[in-house]
């Protein structure tokens, strides 16, 4: 059931997506890239774009630096590259791969990325266009680790309730390309990475597992993450981690490593970009907007309770409360859904029967939990309306089946692939 406040919330969310368009952020820093190319005395300019925002970022770089670019490689998720056409004289190669669990296509894409980076020398400048999703899309298992090993450990981590920082600590130590190792492969070439951040706090080492960033984590940290979440890894994985802890396998490159002397990492678009877009649209619609936080994290049930409390505290209406971040879900059921739909369902139960509160929670990449829905929208009538149809919200939550709850009860938010990825956005409309 669509109400006026639902339409307003969706309108504001789409403005958030527009604010987080990575094209504008990439264009903004393209002048810096060209200045560095000239002032650094480089002779050849190449680019490697990977992640969910890769096509839009590549499009922007080619539009502004196309005459100078020599070669390019674009790696993104399935169906994310629709509409992208390289403008280079020798067109950039475009590859699609799986996310969030890596697949064979991702392994092939990582091999192509390594082939591009390895021959580069001191007269080369490599521009890396990095965005969330890159961890899975460039899958290059470390020596002794198979793709199947990586798939198994990735699934276990995603279901465990670990946050993205913890997941990426493990990923970085099972890869030939993550945790600064791409910078090492490209050395002694210069590297400039323009980064669309999809992590709380915008730490560059955590976006796409920081392929061109110094890594401050260790093999011991990776082992600690798996112990914390009681994950039993494949023997190959445990063997590699123990070898790293014992100093027999080299660590990921650290901040003092000389491979980073000619590397610059720049955040070009972030969650705040989306929140500002939402704020400005809410103003235009005559609401009183407030950005609550851009660092919403932790378990979705607690996040939902906290957001509901903030909505109740709002004394003046009409108003709009905006937040962003990335929550976590511990998966114990067998259903479908993601953190946004699950947060929305928890929120619906929290405000059941209350009037004047609407919440939309959705992923800026357009997909929540691997489904075609970005998230969901709820109000005080959502849970009661579902019960009247014979749909039990608590049962769906217990089975982690929020997608099917909203598919049957109504409330799914669908955008299709958005070309960006700056975590999640919540829009609460108080009427």
N, C-alpha and C positions, 0 to 999 in steps of 0.2 A: 504493500500500500504506500503510494507516494504522496507525501504532504508538502505543503509549501516550505516548511523548514527543511525537509529532506532535499528539496531542489536547491535551496540556498546553500546548504552544506556541500552538496556536490559542486555547485558553481564555485564556491570558495576553494574546494580541493583542486579543481581544474586550474584555477589561478595559481595555486601552489606548484603544480606541474610546470606551468609556463615559467614561473620564477626560477625553477631549477633546470631549465633547458640548458644542457651543456654546450650548445653551439655558441651562445653568447659568451660564456666563460672562456672557451677556447679562443675565440676571436680576440678577447681582451688581452690575452697573453701571447698571441701570435707575434706581435711587434717585438716583444722581448726575445722570442725565439730567433727572429730574423736579425735583431741587433747582436745577439750572442754569436750567431753564425758568422757575421761580418767581423765583429771585434775580436772573436777568437781565432780568426784566420783559418776557419774550416773550409774545406773544398767540396764536401759532399754532405747532403742533408737527407736523412731517411726517417721514416716513422713506423712505429709499431703501436697499434691501437687495440686494446683488449678490455672486455667487460661489456656490460649491458648498454653503456652509453657510447661504445666505440664508434658506431656508424656516424652519429651526430658530431662527435669530436673530430673524426677524420674528415667529414664534410667541411667543417669549419676551418681546419688547418689547410686543407687543399684549396679552399676558396681564398685564403689569405697568403699562402706561401707556395702555391702550386707550381709557380715558375722555377722555384728553387729546389723543390723536392725531387729526389732521384728515384726512390722506391718506397713502397709501403706495404704493410700487412695489417688487415683488420680481422679481429677474431671476436665474435659475439654469439649470443644465444640463438637457438633456432627461431626463425621468423623475425629476428630483430633487425636484419639487414635489408628488409624490404624497402625499396625506394632509393637505396644508396647506390650511386654509380661513381666510380673513381674518375677524376678529371685528369689524372697524370698521363703524360705521354706514354709511359709504360704503366698501365693501370695497376693500382694496388690490388693485391690478392685479397679476396674476402672469403673467410671460412666461418662456418657455424658449428657450434658444439653444445654439449649438454651442461645443464646447471640445475640444481646445486651439486648433484653427484657427477663426477667427471666421467667421460666416456672415451671411446676410441678416437672419435673426431677431435676431442680436446687434446689427446696425446699427439695426434698428427699435427695439430695447430702449434703445439709447444715445440715440436721438432722444427717446424718452419720458422718459428720465432728465433730459435737457437741458431739456425742456419743463417738468418739475417744478421744476428748480432755478432757471431764469432769472427767473421772476416774483417770487422771494422777496425780502423786504425786511428792514429792521432789526428788525422785530417778529416775525420768523420764526426758529425754531430747526429746523435740519435734522439729523436723526440718520441717519448713514450706517452701515450694517451691512455691513462689508467682509470678504470672505474670498477665499482663493485660487481662481483660475478667473475672477475678475472681469475680468482683462485681455482675455480672449477674449470673454467674455459681453457686455461693453459695448464694442462696436466702432464707434468714431466717427472715421473717417479724417480726417486733417488736410486743409486746403484743398489741392486739387491732387492728392490721393492717392485712389485708388479702393479699394473693398473687395477687389477682385482683387489689387491691389498688396500689401495687407496680408496676404492669404492666402498669396501667394507668398513674401514675406519671412519670415512666421511659420514656414512649412514649412522653409525653408532654415535658419533659426536652430535649430529643434527638432532637425534632423538633424545639425547641425554639431558638437555637443558643448559648445556654450556653456552656461554655468550660468544660473540664473534671473535673477540680477542683471544679467548682460550682456544677456540677451534683453529684459528690461524696460527697460533703457537705450534700446534701439532703439524699443521699443513706445511709450515716453513721448514720443518726439520725432516720432511719426507719428500723433498722436492729438489730438482736440479736448478730451478729457476726462481723460486720464491725466496723471501728473506734476504734480499740484496744480491742474490746470485745472478740475476739478469745483468745487473750493473757490472759484476765481476766478469761475466761472459763478454760484455761489450768493451771492457777496458782494453786499451787506453783511450777509446773514443770518448768524446764528451757526451753527456746525457742530460737532457732536460725532461722531466716528467711533469705533465699537467694532469692533475688528479681530481676526479669527481669523488668526493668523500661520502662513503656510506657507513661510516662508523662514528659512534659517540665519541666526542672529543677531537675528531679530525686528526688522529695520529696517523701519519703517512705510512708507518710501518705495518699498519693493520688493514689498509685498503688493498684488496686483491693480494693479501699476504705480503705486501711491501717488496715487490721484486727489485726495485731500484733504491730501496731505503736500507740504511744500517739496521741490523736486527739486534735488539737488546735482550731477547729471550734466548734460552739455552735448551739443549737436549734434556737437561734435568727438569726444566720447566714443562717440557712436552710430556715427560713421564709423569710429572705431578698432576697434570690435567687429566690424564687417563686414570690415574689412581683415584683422584677426587670423584670422578663420575663412574667409577667401577667398570671401566671399559677394559675388556681383555682383547688386546690387539692380536693380529696374526703374528706368528713366530718371527717372520721376516722383519716386521715393523718393530717388535720388541727388541730383536737383535740389533737393529740399527740404532735405536735409541740408547741401549746399553753401551754399544760401541762408542757413541758420541759422549755419553756421560764419563766413560773411562778414558776419553782422550784419544781413542784409536781412529775415530772418524772426525775430520775437521769440522769445527763449528761454522755456523752461518757467519758472513762478514759482519764485523762489529764497527762502531762509529769511527775508530781510529784507523781502520783499514785504508790503505792508499787507493783502493779502487774507487773511493768516493770523492777523491780530490777534484774531479771534474764533473761531478753529478749535482744537479739541483732539482729538488722536489718542491712543487708548488701546488697548493690547493686552489683549483680554479672555480669549483662549484661545490656547495655544501648544503646540508639540511637547512641552515639558516636562510639560504636563498629561497627555498620553498616556503618557509614560514613567513618571510617578508612578502612574498607574492600573495599568500593567503591574507595576511594582515591588510595589505593595501586594497584587496578586493572587498574585504569585509567593511572597510571604511566607505568604499564607493556605494555599498549596499545600505548604508545608513546604520550599521551596527557599531557597537562600541567594542573594538577588538582588544584582546590582550594575549601576548605571547607568553605562555606559562613556562615552558622549558623546551630546549632542543636536545635534552639528554634523558628522555624518558627511557628507563631500562628496568631490568628485573623481571620477575615472573608476571605474566599477564593478569593473573587474578588480583595481585596486589596493585598493579598499575590501574586496573579498572576501578578498584575501590578508591584509590587516591584521586583519580579523575572525577569520579562521581562526587566526592567530597568537595572538590574545587568548584564543580558546577553548582552545588547547593549553596556554596558561600556567596555566589554572585547575586547581589541584591538588586542590581539594575538591569532592565531589559528594554529593548532587544540588545543582546550582547553576543559576542563570539569569543570563545576561548580556544586558543590554538596551541598545539604542542607537537613535538616531533621526537624521534629517537628510534630505539630498536629494543623491544622486549624479548623475552624468551618463553618457550613452552617446553615443559617436560612431557614427552610423548609416551603415554602408557597404553593408549587405545590403538585401534586399527582403522580409524576413520580418516577423512580428508579435511584439509584446512590448514591455515597458517596463523601466525601470531596475531594478525590484525582481525581476522574473523573471530578468533577465540577471545581476544580482548573485547570486541564488540558484544559477544554473547555474554561474557561475564558482566559487562557493563549493563546490558539489558536486564539481567537478573537483579543487579544492584539497585536500579532505579525503577523496578517494576511497580506500576501503578502511579508513579509520579508524573506530574504534568510540566510542560515547558522546557524539557531537556531533550535534545537530539545529539547523538554522537555519530560521526563518521570516522572510521579508522581504516587507512589503506596504505599499501606500499606504493612508493613513487615509481617503481619499475613496472607497475601494472599487473604483477602476479604475486599472490599470497599463497605460500605453501605449495608452490608448483601448480596451482590451479589457474584457470583463465580469469578468475576474479581478483581484483586488486585488494578487496577488503569488504567491509559491510557497513551498513548504516542502521541505527536502532533508536528507539525512543521508549518512553514509559509504557507504551501499549504493546511493544514487540512480543514480550514473553507471554502476556495474557492472550494475545491474538493467536499465537502458536498453540497454546494449550487448548483453545477452543477448536482447533483443527486436529487435535489429537497428537500434537507434536510436543514431546517432552524435552524442554531445553536442557535440564540436568543430565538426562541420559545421553544426549548428543555431546555435551561437554565431557562427560566421563569417558566417552569413546574417542575424544579428540576429533569429532566429526562436525565441526562448525560449518564447513562448506555445505554439507548436505542439509544441515538445519536451515541455513539461509536460502538454499535452493528451493526447499519446500515451503518455508514460512515467508519468504520474500526478504529483500534487503541486501542482496549482493550488489557490490559496486564494481562495474566492469569498464575498463578503459582501453584494453588491448595494450600491446607493448608501447611504452611511452618514450623510449629513447633516452631516459635518464635513470638515475638510481641514487637517491640521497636518503636512504632509510625510509621511515614511515612518517605519516602526518596524521594527526587527530584534529578534527574540527568539531567543536561543541557549539551548538546554537542554542542560546537561552532566550525563550520567547515568553 
